[in-house]
Amino acid sequence: MVGFGPAWKVAMTLGEQQRSTVWLARGGLRPTRQRLALAGLLVGDGMDRHVTAESLYAAVGTSGAQVSLATVYNTLRAFCEAGLLNEVVVDGARSYFDTRLDDHPHFYWEDSHQLSDAPAEDLVIAALPDAPEGMVVSRVDVVIRLKRA
């Protein structure tokens, strides 16, 4: 997982802006000023990350962009609906948004409230129960909660 650096820049580089614009287009989303600002923080550097709406809002505030917390929430939902992010719910009150879209497990660090990728090659799911009639399994989220011993 890559977090946001202590001093995010106000302006994106040309490469970051291009990467963000292509990412939005892949989801069929128009590149508005707010979407570009958030996309730049999420995928501008090409690194995978896990963010909460609050951590993204804090990062956008230090970048100099003007985006409300409500806009951050709404935009993250739009990114998920467009297939650009996955939402990982660790409990009823905390959701993370993951830029990595392939199937993979996560570690949730209870002490620091951080989410990180867990090694997928060590995970074995032998079987799943049949989905109820008329339903299909859309995905399986595996969150391994960690605490100090």
C-alpha positions in Angstrom: 0.0 0.0 0.0 1.2 3.5 -0.8 -0.1 6.4 1.2 -0.1 10.0 0.4 3.1 11.9 0.9 3.3 14.6 3.5 3.2 17.4 1.0 1.2 16.7 -2.1 1.8 19.1 -4.9 -0.8 21.5 -6.2 -0.3 20.8 -9.9 -0.1 17.4 -11.4 2.7 16.6 -13.8 1.7 16.0 -17.4 2.2 12.2 -17.0 0.0 12.2 -13.8 -2.7 14.2 -15.6 -2.6 11.9 -18.6 -2.8 8.8 -16.4 -5.8 10.3 -14.5 -7.6 11.3 -17.7 -7.1 7.8 -19.3 -8.3 6.2 -16.0 -11.5 8.2 -15.9 -12.1 7.5 -19.6 -11.8 3.8 -19.0 -14.7 4.1 -16.5 -16.7 6.2 -19.0 -16.5 9.3 -16.7 -16.1 12.9 -17.8 -12.9 14.5 -16.5 -14.3 17.2 -14.3 -12.0 19.4 -12.2 -12.9 17.5 -9.0 -12.6 14.1 -10.6 -9.2 14.9 -12.0 -8.0 16.2 -8.7 -9.1 13.0 -6.9 -8.0 10.7 -9.7 -4.6 12.3 -9.6 -4.2 11.5 -5.9 -5.5 8.0 -6.4 -3.7 6.8 -9.6 -1.6 9.7 -10.8 1.7 8.1 -9.8 0.6 4.6 -11.0 0.9 3.1 -7.5 -1.9 1.0 -5.9 -3.3 2.4 -2.7 -6.1 2.0 -0.1 -7.8 5.1 1.0 -10.8 6.1 3.1 -12.9 9.1 2.1 -11.5 11.0 5.0 -7.8 10.3 4.1 -8.5 11.3 0.5 -10.2 14.5 1.6 -7.2 15.3 3.8 -4.8 14.7 0.9 -6.9 16.8 -1.5 -6.8 19.6 1.1 -3.0 19.6 1.2 -2.9 19.5 -2.6 -4.6 22.9 -2.9 -7.7 21.7 -4.7 -11.1 22.8 -3.5 -13.2 19.7 -3.0 -15.8 19.1 -0.2 -16.0 15.9 1.8 -19.4 15.2 0.3 -17.9 15.5 -3.2 -15.2 13.0 -2.2 -17.7 10.5 -0.9 -19.9 10.9 -4.1 -16.9 10.7 -6.4 -15.5 7.6 -4.7 -19.0 5.9 -5.1 -19.0 7.0 -8.8 -15.5 5.5 -9.3 -16.7 2.2 -7.8 -19.9 2.2 -9.9 -17.7 2.8 -13.0 -15.5 -0.2 -12.1 -12.4 1.9 -11.3 -12.2 1.2 -7.6 -13.2 -1.6 -5.3 -14.8 -0.8 -1.9 -13.5 -3.0 0.9 -15.7 -2.8 4.1 -13.7 -3.8 7.2 -16.6 -3.2 9.6 -20.0 -1.4 9.4 -18.4 2.0 10.0 -15.2 1.8 8.0 -14.8 1.4 4.2 -11.6 1.6 2.2 -11.3 2.2 -1.5 -8.8 0.1 -3.4 -7.2 1.0 -6.7 -6.1 -2.5 -7.3 -8.9 -4.3 -9.1 -7.8 -8.0 -9.3 -9.0 -10.5 -6.7 -6.7 -10.4 -3.7 -6.9 -10.6 0.1 -6.2 -7.8 2.6 -4.6 -7.3 6.0 -6.5 -4.9 8.3 -4.1 -3.6 11.0 -6.5 -3.0 13.9 -3.9 -0.8 15.9 -3.3 1.7 13.1 -6.6 1.3 11.1 -4.6 0.6 7.9 -5.5 -1.7 5.1 -2.8 -3.4 3.0 -2.6 -6.2 0.4 -2.0 -9.7 1.7 -0.1 -12.3 -0.3 -2.7 -14.0 -2.5 -0.6 -17.0 -3.2 -0.9 -18.1 0.4 -4.7 -18.0 0.4 -6.7 -21.1 -0.4 -10.5 -21.0 -0.6 -11.6 -24.6 -1.0 -15.3 -24.0 -1.6 -18.1 -21.5 -1.3 -21.7 -22.2 -0.5 -24.2 -22.1 -3.4 -25.7 -18.7 -4.0 -29.5 -18.5 -3.3 -31.7 -19.1 -6.3 -31.6 -16.3 -8.8 -28.3 -14.9 -7.4 -24.7 -15.2 -8.4 -21.6 -14.5 -6.3 -20.2 -11.2 -7.6 -17.0 -11.3 -5.5 -15.5 -12.6 -2.3 -13.7 -10.2 0.0 -11.1 -11.6 2.4 -10.0 -9.2 5.2 -7.6 -10.7 7.7 -7.7 -8.6 10.9 -4.4 -8.2 12.7 -3.6 -7.1 16.3 -0.5 -7.2 18.3 0.2 -10.4 20.2 
